[in-house]
Amino acid sequence: MNNLTVLIRYTFFACCVLLSMVAQANNATNQVQSIRVWPSPDNTRVVFDLRAAPNFKHFMLEDPHRLVIDLSRVSGGTALPSVNGEAALIRGIRSSSGQNSMRIVLDLTRAAKPTVFALAPTPPYGHRLVIDFPDSNPASNAANSQPAEASTPASTAITGASNNRPLPSGARTARDIIIAVDAGHGGEDPGSIGPGGTFEKNLTLPISRQLVERINREPGMKAVLVRTGDYFIHVNSRTDIARRMQADLLVSIHADAFTSPHPKGAAVWVLSLRRATSEVGRMLEQTERHGELLGGVAEVIKDSANERYLAQTVLDLSMNHSMVTAHQVANQVLAELGKVTTLHKREPQAASLGVLRAPDIPSILVEVGFISNPQEERLLRSSAHQQKLVQSLFTGLKRHFELSPPADSLFAQRRAKEHRVQAGESLSLIAQRYNVSIEELRRHNQLRSDSIRIGQVIRIP
């Protein structure tokens, strides 16, 4: 047998083996391992956890309303696992099977336009088939979006942003400062996972809730939760929710992670200049949103195509103001966080993060610590440490608005109370006159000593 014959036989054998492997791969069976339903105020998500990547087709039917999904190369008979969760939109989920196939039918309570897509494995989840239903009747799902073990008071829900707190005498026109608090991740997106199995989403929500509660106890301040339960919100929608609430500031709460267990400490992030520039350009193309983004100026800029330069100028000014304000807030928050925890970075860090992109809302992202650090993971789960973090965040936010309040706010009215130093007056005499402590006067006016001069304006807290 010559060498050519041996080579031909070897090649033929190799091809047979390869074809066999391809055939086995094509006949590989999939299986629905679990079904999860995640309702939220404006969206319902259904997730099928699968053994392998799905091969599927889908279509809608009416009378009654149904979504039909055909999965090929599926084993396991007609039985589906029990459904974890419920939503007003989903009446039921059933299936039937054929040869190496399964038809899944989602019975709906109304018409819907779903988005169906596959997701690759991301710990702790494997392959998934995801269905997103935008909710045209958000109130129907709002009640179902609250976890049973920790329901959110109506005053902190997304719909509770009205300023109903009674104002002091003579302050009838003043308003509360609105702070949107965004609990990072949620639902299908667990965020980072600590070595002890802690999900980031399960830290950010309780910390955010406590921060909202603390802010709402302060006259002149009002907080709203962007995410009120364990469900997924797209990063772009988070700033839209804050805008609907007419928020003066967006604070997004996260926990950091790294491949090494050693890094630790808190950090505060603001929008990078590069991202800011690209966002302004992108928003200029969205002419249908100019009224929303430009506010009252949009009534002047009637033709955005011909007045593009003017729209860009307004957006640039708005973005610049938001970035400057965000840096000021970040510095105050870092100063307070450093008193209760280690700081990973002592200066505000700039990044291209989607949740910081709003040109009209100053936004910061707070990393309260490293969930990937075993010691800090345990610390972040501690209610005592969470309370310290919340108090420091509140103090930093309040301090910023005491120094730079919105002009029509109750904080601005308080700040307007000033005293001009007269000859013979001392800081202690002024403190006594206005019934405040010397320490409060020092802090409120950023004084390093008790020394004051004639004509100096002292703000009274």
Secondary structure by P-SEA (a helix, b strand, c coil): ccaaaaaaaaaaaaaaaaaaaaaaaaabbbbbcbbbbbbcccbbbbbbbccccccccccccccccbbbbbbcccccccccccccccccccccccccccccbbbbbbbbcccccccccccccccccccbbbbbbbccccccccccccccccccccccccccccccccccccccccccbbbbbbbccccccccccccccccaaaaaaaaaaaaaaaaaacccbbbbbcccccccccaaaaaaaaaaacccbbbbbbccccccccbbbbbbbcccaaaaaaaaaaaaacccccccccccccccccccccaaaaaaaaaaaaaaaaaaaaaaaaaaaaaaaaaccccccccccccccccccccccbbbbbcccccccaaaaaaaacaaaaaaaaaaaaaaaaaaaaaccccccaaaaaaaccccccccccaaaaaaaacccaaaaaaaaccccccccccbbbbcc
